[in-house]
Amino acid sequence: MQSNQLTSLVDEVSRDADALIQSVVIKKAAIDQQLQRKDLRVQQGLILAATVTVISVLVAWWWIRRLLLTNRNRLNHQIQTLSSTQRPTTKSASPLAFEFEETLNLVSNVLLQENHALHQQFDNARAQELATRSSLETSIDEAIRLIDTLNAPIFAVSREGSITLWNKTIEAATGLGADTVFGQNFLDVLGQVSDTQQIRYAFEAAQSGRKSRGIELNIAQRRSVPLATIFSVAPMAGTSPTQRGVIFFGQDITALKQANTEISASATQLQLSLDRLDVVLHSANAIVWDWNLSSQDLEFIGQSRDTLALDFANQPMSTLADLKSLIHAEELDAFERAIARHISKDKPLEMHCRLRQKDGGYRWFLLNGQLLTSGQSGNQHIVGSLLDMNDRIEQEHQIWRMAHLDALTQLPNRSLFNQRFEEKLNGKNKRPEPFSVAILDINDFKQINDARGHVAGDRLLTEFAELLQAHITGDDSLVARLGGDEFAMLVSPALSDEDFQILSDKLINDARQIVYTDSGDRGVQFSLGMARYPEHGISMEDLLRAADTAMYRAKRDKITGSRYQLFHAGMDEIRIQRAQLRDLVAQALENDEFRLMYQPIVALGSGDVVSAEALLRWPSGPGVAIPDIISVAEDSGLILKLSEIIFDQAFSLLARLQDLGLKQTVAVNLSGVQFRYQDIAAILTNYARAHGADTHRLIIEITESIFLDNIEKTQKTIRELSQHGVRVAIDDFGTGYSSLAYLQKLTVDWIKVDQSFITNINESNPNYQIVNAIVQMGQALNMGLVAEGVENLAELEQLAEMGCERVQGYYFSKPLSDSDFIAFASTPNHPWQSIVPEPKLLSEQAN
């Protein structure tokens, strides 16, 4: 780049030198021509004067001769006349001679006047020639002085090479004066201080009429570094051979070469910086674009342009249409408007847009430009840049997504949901159209997550989110994940009661098909509550509270599966009560306030205490029913902590009984949440090992709703428990949706008949047939029967008559503490033992 600049500078200096030389040559030629014209005029004047003189002499001679001849003829005539008459006198001839003399005088005067005029013209011409020569010499002196002031080495030579001009600058450069070099061969002179090979070639070329430029001549100097010069050589034209020759115009480039050296060093550093900058621009994927509004040509500049989806190899020049073809459709209209405003109104041209890449994908760029007008041509250009902002914008989008979208499901989060909710309430319309808001909560999600792992939990949430999105598709509707397993929906327009029921049933049916583990775990249950604007509230807080209250009301019946509930007045009180109870239960768990009480189970026939059912109690609690405590614990996830207390206390009792040599078993009620989502066999084994107890002496009681949800999962869990010697009993049998088909599939050890069927049982009581059928079914399936809630002898005898094997109830004992139960079980004889009847078998009843 620096060499090009140097060459350009030298060429420019050479062109200036040539112009000066040509000016001097032209001026000298003009002066020569002027002198030639003067000489010609003098010569012409002399010739004209001589011609006039000759002509005048000839005319005078002709005139005199004619006059003489006339006079001679007249004289002869007169003489002849006189001869014939008389002799002429002297006095009569005098007038003729006088006339001849006058004629001669007249001719003489004319010739004198002409001669004087010719001398005057010659003197004037001579004076003018001298003035012209003086002017020429002055002009030549001025030209030489001008050449000397140029501070450029200049010399001229004849065609033979003799020096005819040697200015002050070359005198100073060579140390050779003009008076010592005039007439000498320039090659001999310059050979003393420099290498003359190149300048010799240039001289020979000039002799042939060719010009030369850029001829370097390094002139050695005594006390300093060599003087670097560069010469332009040109032939000189003239009217005579002596005026022809060659002129050498030089330029001192010593400082220029030194500067060039410095520039080269700077250029190397600059090039290194440019290379680094190019690497940076390439790394940043930056591109410069230049659009010529006149030609419509658009040029992309920069290495990174090759990433764009254009064929620069075959079409290096592009058009604005090519740029538009790269811009993503979503930003194209904005670009066209921006560039039109920039041209017409000088509005800033700066925008973010996505550009199509060669791989077919898009990247974000910052596009900007500025309208410029060329000063010479007046052409308008828009010059701008395309700065790759993809990583930054993607990061900004990522930050926005992190702030407004749920990371797992990519649904709007609570923040964005609240924002859209407020926009709906406070939008353009003073009063929005009615809409519905719903809250959904996945039943027992914490237990699923803990039992199946976070991968399964995440998959369940994702599948459930997709399910909701598939059913809520309106442009003005929204599905969001508020956190955990809680989802929300905004549905516009508002759903009627019938539409709400239809939507909920569809969601329930599709949720049953969700598979969330590789092993095929299927089915999701949820609780859904919905409220309507403005029917149930006009603020976001009121509507969300109403929907949340309806959801919790639906969750109370979750044991039967997915449930949905539309808000109605009075539900707030229930929600508040459950929230308060949840806080109390959490505090009680922290303070270890829960205790197990044990109700003895007696074997009919022997009257022995063979087992006990562990019943949860809260001695210091507010008197809330245990089922409500269990429901709140399941909803809030506190059931896991509560189950730890139950298992720990139950195995502690088993260990004590075992140490005392007592054979009683302990039955523990298991939450459906635990049974479905925890590895019960492993948990029980760990507790048994920790207390040194035998798992064969543990009975797990489950309700019918547990195996109704997933019979395959129930079968698998019961088999695992059986492998560890744990027996299983169906609690509260008859109150749910049990069927013989389910019982045939499950290897259940005991069936416990609910107290509601036992109270006042006799043959006239409708429950009699139910209990009798249950007992017969149990015996047929080889399952033991336990009757709950026996409070009198008549009930006891009736159950024995039916063939029930075991009973429990206040007739024998109320629930006891662990120490009291040990003492009760250790007592060898009880008052009822003498009256407890033997149970009848099915065969005996038939007889």
N, C-alpha and C positions, 0 to 999 in steps of 0.2 A: 504493500500500500504506500510506503514511504518512497520507494523507487519510482512509482508512478507519479507521485507528487513532485519529486525532484525533476523527472523528465518533463513534466508539464511546465514546471517553472523555467527550466532551461529553454524549452521550446518557445515559451512566452517571451523570454529575454531575447532569444534569437530572432523571433519575429519582429520585436521592437528594433533590434539592431539592423535587420534587413531593411526595415522601413526607413531608418535613419540613413543608412548607406544609400538606398535608392533615392532618398530625398537629396542627399549631397550630390550624387551622380547626376540626377535630373537637373539640379540647379547649375552644376558645372556645365552640363551639356547645353542648358539654356543660355548660359553666358557665352559659351563657345559659338553657339548658333548666332547669338547677338553680335559677337565680334565678326563672325563670318559675314553677317548681313551688312555690317558697317564697311568691311573691306570691299564687299561687292558693290555697295553704293558708291564708295570712293572710286573704284575701278570704273563703274558705270558712268560716274560724273566725268572722269578723265576722258573716257571714250567719247562721251557726249560732247565734251568741250572740244576735243580734237575733231570730232565729226562736224560740229557747228563751225569750227574754224575753217576746216577744209571746204565745207559747203559755202561758207561766207566768201572764202578766197575765190572758189570757183565761180560763185555768183558775181563777185566783184570783177573777176577776170572776164566773165562772160559779158557783164554789163559794160565794162571799160572797152572790151574788144568791140562790142556792138557800137558803142558810142564813137570809138575811134573809126570803125569802118564807116559809120554814118557820116562822121565829120570828114573822113577821107574822101568819101564819095561826093559829099557836098563841096569839099575843097577842090577836088578834081573838076567838078562841074563848073565851079566858079572860075577855076584856072582856065578851063577850056573856054569859058565865056570871055574871060579877059583876053585870052589869047586871040580870040577872034576880033575883039574890039579894041582893047587897049591893055596896056601893061598895068598890073595892080600896083598900088602904093603900099608902103610899109604900114601906114596908119590903118589901112583896111584890114590887114591880117592880124593885128593885135587882139581883137575880141575873141578870135578862135583859140589862140594860145591861152588866153586868160581863162576861157571856159574849160580847157583841158586841165589846166593847173588846179582849178577849183574841184574838178572831178577827182583828181588824184588826192587832193587834201581830204575830200569827203571820204574816200575809200580808206585812207590812212586813219582818219578818226574812228571810223566804224571798227577797223581792225584793232585799234588801241582799246576801244571800249569793250569789245568782246574778250580781248586778252585780259583786261582788268577784271571783268566779270568771272572769267575762268579761274584766275588767281584767287579771287575772293571766295569762290565756291570751294576751291581746293583747301584754302586756309580754314574755312568753316568745317569741312569734312575732317581735316587733320585734327582740329581742336575737339571735334565731337569724338573722334577715335581715341584721342588721349583721355578724354573724360570717361569714355566707356571702358578703356583699359584700366583706368584708375578705379572705377566702380567695380570692375571685375576683380582686380587685386584686393580691393576692400572686402568684397564678398567672399573671395577665397580665404582671406585672413580670418574673416568672421567664421567661416565654415571650419577652418582649422582650429580656431579658438573653441568653437562649439564641440568639435570632436575631442579636444583636450579636456573640456569640462565634463565629458561623459564619464570619466573615471573608468573607462573601459579600454583595454588594449586594442588599438586599431593601427593597421599599417596597410599600405597598398604597394603593389609591385607592377612592373611592366610585364608584357607577355613573355619576356625573356627571363623574368625573375628578379630584375633590379629593383631595389627599394626606391619608391617615389614618395611614400608618405610614411611617417614614423611618429606617432603622437606621444605626448608627455607620459601617458600611463604606461605604455610599453617601454619607454625610456627608463622609467622608474623600476619597472619589473625586471628588465634585463641588465640595467646599469650601462646601457649603450646609448650614447647621444645620437640625435638625428643627423648632426653634421658629420659624424664618423661612419654612418651606415648608408647614407644616401648613395645610390648608384651601385652598391654592393649586392651580391646575390643573397636573397633573404635566407635561403637554406644554409649558407655558410655562416651567416650571422646568428641565426637561431640555433644552429648546431653547436654553438659554444655553450649554450645554457639549457638545452633540452633535446629530447629525442624528436626528430622531425619526420619520422616515417609516415605517420598519419596525415600530417599537414602537406607532405609532398604529394600523396595521393589526391588530396583535395585540390591542390594547385593544378595538377594534371587534368583533373575533371573540369575545373573552371576554364582551362584553356580550350576544352571541348564545348564550352558553353553550359556546363551543368553546375548547379549549386550544391553545396554540401553543408550539413549542419551537425552539431554535436561532436566536433573534432576536438579531442582533449589534448592539451599541451601543458605539461608540468614544467614550469620555469624554475630552474635552480637559483636560489638566492644565497648570498654569502652569510648573512647574519640571522637568518630566520628559516623557517620551514619552507619547502618549495611552494611557489605560487601556482595554484591549480586554476587553469583557465579552460574555457570551452569556446571554440571559434565557429563562426559561420563564414563560409567562403563563397564568394560570388564573382562572376566575371563583370568587368566594367566595359560599357559601350562608349565609343567615341567616333567623331567624324574623321579622325586621322589615325593612322597606326600608332602614333606616339601617345595618343589619348587612350588607347585601349590597354587593358591590363586586368589585374585581379585584386580585389580588396578583401582584407581579412578583418572581421569584426569579432572581437573577443569579449568574454565576460569573466570577471574574477569570481570563481566559485569556491575559493578556499574556505570562506566562512560557511558557504552552503554545504560543502562536503563535511566540514566539521559538524555542522548542524545535522547533516544527514546521518553521521555516525551516532550523534546523540539521539536523533529521531529513531534510528534503527534500534538502539537500545530501548528507548521508550516504546517503540513499536512492538518490540519483542515482549515487553512487559504488558503493553496494551493488548497484544494478541492473546497473551496468556490470560489476561483478565476477560477478554472477549470470549475466549474458549470456555473459561469458567462460567461466564454469564450465559453462554449458549447451553452449557450443561445444565445450569440452573433453570433456564427457560424451557429446555427440553424436559427436565425433571418436572417442572411445573406445568408442562403441557401447554405452554403459552404460544399463541399464534397471532401474527400481525396481519390485518386485512386492509386492502386499499381498493376502494371502489371509485372508478372514474365515471362521473355522471354523464359526461359527453359521449364516451365510447361504450359505456355500460360494462366495460371490462372490470373484473374484480380479481385481485391477486391475493393469494394466501402466502405468507412468508413465515418461515420457521420450520425446523425439523419436524415439529409435532403435527404439522399439517398432514403428514402421511398417515396419521391415525384416523383422519376424517374419511367418511365414506364417499370419496371422490377419486377419480382416476387421473392423478396429476402427471403420470408418466406419458399418457397419450393426449392429455388436455391440460397443459400447464396453466393456461389462463381460464378463469371461471367467470361466472356472471352472478348477479344478485339472485337469480332464480336458483342457482346451485346452492347458495347459502341458505335460501329459504327451504330447499329440499332437505337440508340437514336439521333444521329446527323442528323440535317436537311439535306435534299438532296443537297441543294445549297452550304453547307459547307463541305460535305463529302469528295469530291476530294481534297480539300485544306488540310483537316486533314490527309488523307492518305499520301499526299506528304510531309507534315510537319513532320510526325512521321518517315517516311523513311529517310528524310534528317537528322533528329536528330540522328538516330541510325548509319547511314553510315558516316555522315560528322560532327557530333556533332553540328549541327546547332540548335539554340535555338528553343525549342518547346513552343510556346505561340501563341494563336489565340483566336478569338471570334467565338463562334458557338452557334447555338440553339439546345437545348436538349428537346426531347419529354417527357412530363409529363404524370402522370397517367390519368389526365383528358383529354388527347388527344391533349392539346395545347403545345406550345413550349415556352421556356424561354431562354434568352441569358445568356451564361456563358463565363467566361474567363478561358480557358483550358490551363494549362501549365504543364510541366513535366521535369524531369532530369534523365538521364541515370546513374544508380549507379551499381557498381560491388561489390559483397560480398567478403570480404577478405578471409574468410575461404573456402566457397564452390566455389567461382568464378562465382556464378550465377549472371546474369544481371537482373536488375529491372528498370523499368521506374516508378518513384514515382512522383506524381503531385497532383494538386488540381483543383477543379471545383468551381470557385467563381461566385456566382449568380450576374451577372451584368445587369440583365434585366431592372431594373428601370433606371439605369444610361444610358444604351444604348438606351432604349426607349426615355429617356429624350434627349439624343444627336440626335436621329432620329427626335424627336419632334422639337428640335431647328433647325435641318436642314429643316424640313418641314415648320416650321414657317418662315425660311429665304428664302425658295425656292418655296413653294407651297402656293397657295391661300387657306386661311383657310376655306372659304365657299364651293368652288367647288372642292378643292383638285387638281386643274389644276396647272401647272407651273405658277409662277408669272412673273412679268416683269424681275426680276433679273435672274431667271433661263432661261427665254426665250432669253434674251440678251446673256447669256452665251452659250446656244446651237446655237444661231444665229452666234456668233463669231466662234464657233467650226466648223460650217458648212462652213463658209467662209475661215477659216484658218486651215482646216483639213489637212489630209495626202496629198490630191491632191493639186497641186499648183493652179489648177483652178477647182473649184467644178462644178459638173454637174448642168445644169439649174434647178432652183426651183422657186416656187411662194411664195410670202408672202402676207397675207391678214390681213386687219383690219376690225373688225365688231363692230358696235355700236347699242345697242338696242334703238329704237326710243322712246322718251318720257319716259324713264325709271324713271327719277326723279319724274315725275308727278305720274306715277304708284305707286312708292314707297310711296310718300306722301299720295296719295288717298287711297291705299289699305293696307298700313301699311308695316313695314319692314319684317314681316313674309312672306307676299305675294311676296314682292320684292326679298327676298332671295330664295324663292321657284322658282320664275321665272328664276333667274340667274342659279340656280342649274339645272333646267330642260333644259335650253338653253345650258349649258355647256355639259350636257350628249348628247344632240342632235348633237353638233359639234363633240364630240368624236366618236359618232356612224358613222359619215360620213368621218372623217379623221383618217384612221386606218393604214397607212403605217408605217413600222418600222422606217423610216427616216423622218417621219412627226411629227408635234407637234401642239397641241392646248394649248393656254395659256390665262389666264385672266390678262390683264394689269392693271386693276383697275376699280372700279365702274362698269359701264355697257359696258366696252370696252374689246374686245377679239381680239386675234391675232392667225394666223395660219401660220405654215411653211409646205408647201406641196411639196414633192419630188416624182417623177420628176415634172418639171414645167407643169402647166395646159395650154393647148391650149385654144384659144378663145371659141371653142365649148365646151370643157370639163369644162371650167369656168362657162359657161352659164348653162350647165346641173347640175353641183354641186349647183350653186346658186338657181336654180329653185327647186331642191330637198329640200334644206334648207328652202326655203320660204314656200313650201307646208307643210313640217313637223312642222314648227314653228307655223303654224295656228292651229295645234292640241294641242299645249301646254296648259295645265290647271294649273293655278297658285294660285287659291283660292278655298276654300271649297265650296264657293257659285257657282263655275263653270265658273269664268271668264276665257275665252279661247282666245288664239291667241297672238302671239308675232310678232311685226314688227321690222325690223332691216335694217340698211344700211351697205353695204359691199363694200369695195374697195380693189382691188388687183393689185400688181405689180409683175414683173418677173425679176429674175436675169439671165443673166447680161443685159438684154434688157433695163431695166429702172434704173439701178444703179449697182455698184459693191461693195458698202459699206453698212453696216447695216443702217447707218443714212440715206443714199440716198434712200434705198429701203423702209424703214419705212415711210419716208416722202412722197414718191410717193403713197404708199398704203393708207396712211392717207388722202392725198389730194383726191384720187379717192373716198374714203369713204364719205368725206364731199360733194363731187360733187353728189354722190348718195343721200345723205341726203337732198339735196335741193328739191328733188322730193318726199320726204317721205309722203307728204299729200295723195299721191295715194297708200301708203302701202310700203311694203319692196322693196328696190331697191338695185341694185348692179351695179358697175362700174369698168371697167378696166382702169388703168391709161393710159393717153396719154399726149403728150407734151401740154403745155399751161394751165394745171390744177393748177400748183403751184401758178399762179397769183391770181386765184379765191380763193384758200385756204388762201393766205396771206391777201387778202382783207376782207374775212369774219372774220379772226382772229382779224384784226385791228378793224373791226366794232364791234365785240363782246366786245373788251376792251372799246371802246367809249360808247357803250350802258350801260355797267356796271358803268362807271364813271358818265354818265348822270343820272342814277337811284340814285346814291349816292348824286348827287347834285340837285335832284328833278327838272330836266329840262323838263320833259314830261308834256304836257298839253292836255286836251280834248277840241276839237272844236265841235260845234253843228250845223248841217245843218237842217233847218226847213223842216218838212213834212206837206204838205197842202192837205186838203180834197177837192176833186172835188165837185162842186155844191155850197158849202158854201164859199169856199176859205179860211176857217179858218186854222190857224196854230194849228194842233192837236198833233204834236209830233216832235221829233228831233232825228237824228242819231248822237251818240257820235263818233267822229273821232279822232284818236290819232295824235298828232302833236309834232314835236321836233323843237321848234323855234330856238334854238341855235345850232342845229345839222348841220352836213356837207351836208345836202341836199339829204340824202339817202332816197329811196322810203320806205314808211311805211311797205309794205309787206316784204321787205328784213330785216327790223328791227325785225318784228315779227318772221321771220324764224330764225334769229340768236338767238333771245331770247328763242325760243322754243328749239333749239339745245343745248343751254348752260344752260337751267334751269332758265334763268333770267325772263322768262314769268310770273313766280309766283309773283315776286316783281313788275313787270310791271302791272299785273292784280290788285294788291292791289291799285296802283295809279289810275287806271281806275275806279274801283268800288267806291273808296273813293270820287273821283271828281264827278262821275255821281250821287251818292246818295246825295252829297252835293247840287247839282243843284235841284234834286227832292224835297229836303227839303225846299229850298228857294221858289220854285214854289208853293209848298203846303202852305207855310206861307203867300204867296201873294194871295192865293185863285185862282191860275191859274190851269187849268185842263190838261195841256200838259203832255204827257208821254215821256220817254227817252228810246231810243233803244241803247243797248250796244253790240258791236261785241265780241263774246266769242271765244277764241282759242280752237281749237279741242283738244289740250292737256288738257286744263282745263276741258272741257266738259266730256272727257273720264275718267279722273283720279281723279278729285276733287269732293267733295260733294258740288256742286254748290248751291243747295237749302239752305244748312246750312250757306254757306259763305255769300250769298246775304241777308239772314235773319239777320245775325249778323251786316252787314253794314247798313241795313235799321233801325235796332234797334239803332245802334250807332248814326245815324243822325236824327232819329225821322221821317223817311220817310215811305211811303206806298209802299210795294212791288207790289201792283196791278197796279202801274203806271210805272212799268219797263217792257221793252221788251228785250228779249235776242235773238240776231241774230246769227245763226249758218250756216255754209256752208254745202253743200250736202255731202262732203267727210266725215263729222263727223258721220252721221248716216249710211253711207255705210259700215263703218268699223265694227260696231256692232249694228245692228238694235234693239236687245233686250235691250242693255244697254241704247240706245238713248230713247226708249220708257219709260223705268223706270225713267230716269232723267226728261223727259218732264212731266211725271205724278207728280213727286215730285214738280216740279216748279209750275205746275197748282194748286196744293194744297195750295200754298202760294200766288196765284193770279198773278204769273209771266206768261206773255205771251211769245210765241216763234215764231220767224219769220225765214224763210229759206232765207239766203242772197245769192245774185248772182245766183239766180235760172236760170237754163238753161245752165250754163257754165260747169257743172259737169256731173254726171252720174245718175241724178235723173230719177225715173220712177214712173208711176202711182201707182204701187204696193207698193212702199215705202210710198208715200203720204197717201195712204189709211190706212196704219198701224199707222201713226203718227198723234197725235192731235195737229197739227200746226195751229196757228192763222192767220199768214200772210205769203204771198209769195212775195218776192222782186225780180222784174225782173231786170237783170243786164243791166247797161248802154249801153253795146255793142249792145243790141238788140233794144234800143230806138232811138239811133242817126239816124236822117233822116228817120224815119219810115213813110212809106206810103204803099199804096196797091201794088205798083210795087216793093217794097223792099222785098227781100226774108224773112227778119226778121219779116215782118208784119204777115205772117201766123204763125210763131213761137209764137210771142207775143199774137196773138189772141187766139191761142190754149191754152196758159198758162192761160190767163184771163178766158176763158170758163171753163178750168179745175178747177181753183180756185173757181169760182162761184158754180160749180157743187159740189165741196167738202166743200162748205160753208167756204172758206178761203178768207180773205181779200187780195187785190192785191195792191202793192206799186211799182211804176215805178221809177227807179233811172236815174239820168242824164238828166232830161228834161231841155232843154236849149232854146226852142222857143215855140211860140203859136201853130204852126202847129203840133208839137209833142204832145202838151197838148191836142189839139182838137182830134187828132187821137186816143189818149189813152182814152179820154172820150167816144169817139164813140165805142171803143171796150168794155167799161164797167169797166175800171180801177178805183179804188176808191180813191187812194191816190198817190201823186207824190212828188218828191223832185228833186232839181237841181238848177243850177245857174239862171234859169229863175226866180226863186223866191228869192233865196239868196245863197250866198256863206256860208261856215261854219263860225259860229260866236263864240266868247268867251261866257262864261256863262252869264256875265252881259249883253252883247249885245243881246244874245238870249232872256233873260228875257224881255228886252226892246222891242225886235221885237215881242215876243209873246203877250206883253201887248198892242200893238198898235191895236186899234179897227178896223181900216180900212186900207186895202192895195190896191194899184193901180190895181192889177190883179183880185181882188174879183168880180169886175163887169163883167169880161169877162170869168171867170172860168166856163166851161160848166158842166152840170150835167152828171154823168156817166150813161150809158145805162145798164140796167140789161139784162141778158141772154134772158129773155122772150121778152123784147122789141126789141132786135136785131133780134129775130126770126120773129117778125111782120114786 
